[in-house]
Amino acid sequence: MSNPKAMNLRFPDPRQQAAIAAAAKQQGVSMQEYILSAAYDRATAVEQRFLEGFRASMARSSAAFAAEPGSIDPTTEHREAEQQALREIGEQERGHAA
């Protein structure tokens, strides 16, 4: 009788299964543990990239709010980038409304 809590591992590519089995054996863990560990590592890396981006965004926002009201004069390139972004958002909104 099979264990109802065990993962059902099916691989369409036998080479992929063999590679994962070899890597799991090399680390001394089951295939299930190896796959779950890899998934956790990947999710953690994605989370870290998100948090780094969020922190950078917060730092930019903080700097903008800390500046004196009259000292912020956006460059021409910055204004053009903002206008382009606004046009793209408008186009996306019109596309979703259709």
C-alpha positions as semicolon CSV with decimal commas, in nm:
position;residue;x (nm);y (nm);z (nm)
1;M;0,000;0,000;0,000
2;S;0,136;0,343;-0,093
3;N;0,192;0,621;0,154
4;P;-0,089;0,880;0,106
5;K;0,142;1,160;0,225
6;A;0,418;1,082;-0,026
7;M;0,465;1,305;-0,329
8;N;0,372;1,154;-0,662
9;L;0,681;1,211;-0,874
10;R;0,637;1,160;-1,245
11;F;0,888;1,289;-1,494
12;P;0,816;1,299;-1,867
13;D;1,192;1,305;-1,933
14;P;1,379;1,004;-1,789
15;R;1,708;1,200;-1,809
16;Q;1,558;1,469;-1,584
17;Q;1,451;1,207;-1,332
18;A;1,794;1,046;-1,339
19;A;1,966;1,382;-1,289
20;I;1,743;1,471;-0,994
21;A;1,785;1,125;-0,842
22;A;2,165;1,152;-0,874
23;A;2,170;1,501;-0,719
24;A;1,947;1,386;-0,432
25;K;2,165;1,081;-0,371
26;Q;2,480;1,296;-0,375
27;Q;2,326;1,517;-0,104
28;G;2,204;1,214;0,088
29;V;1,835;1,305;0,078
30;S;1,524;1,164;-0,084
31;M;1,406;1,296;-0,419
32;Q;1,104;1,451;-0,249
33;E;1,323;1,635;0,001
34;Y;1,560;1,746;-0,274
35;I;1,276;1,884;-0,489
36;L;1,106;2,057;-0,196
37;S;1,435;2,209;-0,085
38;A;1,505;2,339;-0,436
39;A;1,154;2,487;-0,458
40;Y;1,198;2,654;-0,120
41;D;1,537;2,795;-0,221
42;R;1,393;2,936;-0,542
43;A;1,094;3,092;-0,365
44;T;1,325;3,245;-0,106
45;A;1,545;3,391;-0,380
46;V;1,241;3,545;-0,552
47;E;1,129;3,689;-0,218
48;Q;1,474;3,840;-0,160
49;R;1,477;4,005;-0,506
50;F;1,133;4,149;-0,435
51;L;1,241;4,281;-0,095
52;E;1,558;4,436;-0,242
53;G;1,348;4,615;-0,504
54;F;1,101;4,727;-0,241
55;R;1,380;4,863;-0,020
56;A;1,531;5,051;-0,314
57;S;1,191;5,198;-0,395
58;M;1,140;5,303;-0,033
59;A;1,483;5,468;-0,031
60;R;1,400;5,666;-0,347
61;S;1,064;5,769;-0,203
62;S;1,222;5,868;0,126
63;A;1,481;6,081;-0,051
64;A;1,213;6,253;-0,257
65;F;1,004;6,337;0,049
66;A;1,310;6,453;0,243
67;A;1,410;6,703;-0,027
68;E;1,307;7,065;-0,003
69;P;0,990;7,135;-0,202
70;G;1,156;7,372;-0,448
71;S;1,481;7,175;-0,489
72;I;1,339;6,896;-0,700
73;D;1,352;6,985;-1,066
74;P;1,317;6,677;-1,282
75;T;1,541;6,650;-1,585
76;T;1,397;6,658;-1,933
77;E;1,467;6,284;-1,964
78;H;1,281;6,217;-1,640
79;R;0,979;6,419;-1,754
80;E;0,979;6,239;-2,091
81;A;0,999;5,899;-1,917
82;E;0,705;5,994;-1,694
83;Q;0,499;6,107;-1,993
84;Q;0,580;5,785;-2,181
85;A;0,481;5,576;-1,879
86;L;0,154;5,765;-1,849
87;R;0,083;5,710;-2,220
88;E;0,153;5,336;-2,184
89;I;-0,075;5,311;-1,880
90;G;-0,349;5,491;-2,070
91;E;-0,309;5,257;-2,367
92;Q;-0,326;4,951;-2,138
93;E;-0,638;5,085;-1,969
94;R;-0,805;5,149;-2,304
95;G;-0,707;4,798;-2,416
96;H;-0,866;4,639;-2,108
97;A;-1,184;4,844;-2,143
98;A;-1,241;4,721;-2,498
